[in-house]
Amino acid sequence: MDKPLSLEFCKTSQEEQKTFIKRFMRIFFTKFGYYPTVIMNKKDKSNTNLLSLNQLSECFKPFLPQYYGKTLPISHKSRTRELTELRHMFCYIARSMNFKMTTIGQFLDNRDHSTVINSIRVFENLYQTDDIFREKYERIIKHIKETYESSIMESVDKVWN
């Protein structure tokens, strides 16, 4: 029989935390018949990111603008409204996942951390005032959850086999 699950994450490695979450999801599924959505505590400043910045940027691909038949990457230098709004959302989501601002800036084509700070502020202002922006953000979050949860299910399946 499995050992009881502990909720103490403070002194465990990232790999142990992921193993714990997978185990919890497996046990939850056997008892209740569906997989739970696991949300990490925001107060925990450890670097336990279940998504990398690359994976997060992949989730944005369906929403990126196309110019001359090519899709622009999220890190492109273009200042069009469509792309900058997506970058604001990307910065906000990445920061809420506890990535450092310098890391986010480096990922976005070596931008400065102050650019990330400004981007997050602009996001918060637009989210409060612009209904279309808010709807777009909610569509992206829904897409990320769908993509992310399906990948979790695949990794849980691998653990079972």
Salt bridges, closest charged atoms under 4 A:
ASP2 OD2 - ARG26 NH2 3.71
GLU58 OE2 - LYS61 NZ 3.19
GLU85 OE2 - ARG81 NE 2.87
GLU85 OE1 - LYS136 NZ 3.88
ASP109 OD2 - LYS77 NZ 3.99
ASP112 OD2 - HIS113 ND1 3.71
ASP130 OD2 - ARG81 NH2 3.48
ASP131 OD1 - ARG134 NH1 2.75
